[in-house]
Amino acid sequence: MTTDTPHILPDGRPIPLVTGGELPMLESWLDFHRATLELKCAGLDDEQVRRASAEPSGLTLLGLVQHLAEVERNWFQRVVAGLDVPPVFGEATGYRLDPARTLEDALGVWRREIARGREIVAGRSLDDTGRVMEGPVPGMEVSLRWVFIHMIEEYARHNGHADILRERIDGVTGT
C-alpha cells in the first residue's frame, strides 16, 4: 500500500494510510471515521435515525450527525481559524431534534462543515495553533495536531455509540 493511492474497503470507506506524512495520515484517519458515521446511517429512514438507543438516553443517530456537525464547526472554524460563528443548529451540542429536519438535511450540513474545515486546514502546519474559545478551558492554545487527534477520538467514541444505535434499530453490526 502506498501513500498516494487511496484504498477503499468493500463497504466504501477509505482505508487510513499506514505510511506517509503525519498530516495526510491524520486526515485519512479522520476521513475513515467520518465515513464510518455516514455508513452507520446508510439505508435508514428518518423515523429510524430518530430512534433512541435505550431509556433514559435520548441519543439518536440523527442527533449524532448534528452533534458532529457542531464539533466540526467548533474545532476547525472557531478554534483553528478563530472565527466567531454561531452554532450550526442553534444550540451548542446539536443533539436536539427538529421535527422538520431530515437525515439528508443534517448530512448536508455536516458535509458542508467538513468541507469548510478542509478549506481552513489547507496549507497549515500541524504546529499551527488556535485558541479554545469556551468550555472548561477557555483561552487554552492547541495545535492543529492536537485538534486532529481530538477529532479522531471524538468520532471514534461516537461511532461506538452509533454501532449500538444501529444494532438496536435493525440488527446491523460491524466496524
N, C-alpha and C positions, 0 to 999 in steps of 0.2 A: 504494500500500500504506500503510495507516495502522497506528499502533502498537497500536490497540485491537482490531483484527480479526485473528485468527490465520489464517495461510495455510498450507496443507498441500501438500506435494509429492505427486505421484502414488503414490509408494511409502509414503505415510503419515507421513513425518517432517515436523515443523513447520519452516517456513522461519524462520530467525532474523530478528529485527527489523532494519530498515535505518534506521529513525529512532526517536527517542524517548529516554527517560531511560536513563542509564547502567546502573542495576541491572536494569531489565527487559531491556535489550539483552544484558547478560552472562548473565542467566538464560536467555534464549532461545537463545543460542549453546551454553550447556551442555546445555540440553534437546535441541537438534539433535544434538549429539554422543552423548548418551545414547541417543537414538532410533536413531542410526546403528549403535551397538554391538548393540542389540537386533535391528535389521534384518539384520546380518551372521549372526546365529544363527537367523533365521527359517527354518522348513521343514526344519531338520536334526534328526536323531535323536541319541540320547545317545552312540552309538558315533562318529558323525561329529564331534561337538563335543569329543570326547576325542582326536581325531587330531592328532598333532603336525605342524608345518609341514615341517621338514626336519632331519635329524640335523646337528649334535648337539643342536639345540634341542628342548626338550620343551614348547615353548609350544603351548597349545591354546586354542580359543575358550572352552571351559568354564573354563579357568584364567584367561583374561582377565576373564570375568564375575565370577568370585570375587575376583580382584585388585581390580577396580574397586569392588566392594562394600567391600573393606577401605579403599580410597582414600577413598571417600565417608565412611565412618565416621571415619577418621583426621582428615581436614581439617575436617569440619563438627562432629563431636561432640567429638573430643579437642582440636583446635586452636582452633576458633572458640568452642565452648561451654565448653571447659576441663573436660570430663567425663573421668573415669577409667574407660573402658570396655575390656573385653578385645577381642582380635581376633575378628572375626566367625567365622572358620573355624578358630580355634585356633592360627593362626600368622600372623606379621606380613605376609607377602606375599599369601597367598591362592592361590598358584599350584598348591599340592599338590592332587591329585585324590583324592577319596574314592570308592571303587568303588560305594558306595551312593547317592551324591549325583547326582541327575539335573539336567539343564539347567533344568527347571521349578523344582526346589528352589532352585538357585543364582539364577535370575532373580527368584524370590520374595524371597529375602534381599536381593538387590541393589535391588529396587524399594522394600523397606522402609527400607533405608539412605538411598535418595534421598528418600523421604517424610520421614524423620526430619531429614535435612539441610534440607529446605524449612521444616520447623517451626522449626528453630533460626535460620534466616536471616530469617524473617518479622519485620518490624518493626525490623530492624537497619539501620544505615547502612553504606555501603561503607567509611567511615573507621573503623568499629569495629575493634578489634584482638583478636587471640588470640595464644597463645604456642605455638610448636612444642615438643612435649614430649620428642622423642627424634630420633635420626638424626644427620646430620652437623652440624646447627646447633641443638642443644637450647637452649631459652631464648630463641630469636630471636622477636621480636614481628613479626607480619604483619597487614596489614589484610585485611578481608573482600574488598576489591577484588583484592588480590594472590591470595587463595585462589581466587576465581572465575577469574582469568586462569590460574593454575596448573592448576586442574581442566580448563579448556578445552584447555590444552596437553597434559595427561595423556591425556585422551580422544582428542584428535586423533592423538597419537603411537600409542596403542594401536589406534585404528581403522585406522591404516595396517597394523599387524600383522594385524588382523582381515581386512583386504582380502586379504592374501596367504594367510592360512589358508583363507578361504572359497574362493578361487580354486583352491587345491590340493585341497580336498575335492570340489567339484563343478563347477568352472569358472565359477561366477558371479562377475562382476566389477561394478564400479560404485562410485559415491560413497556 
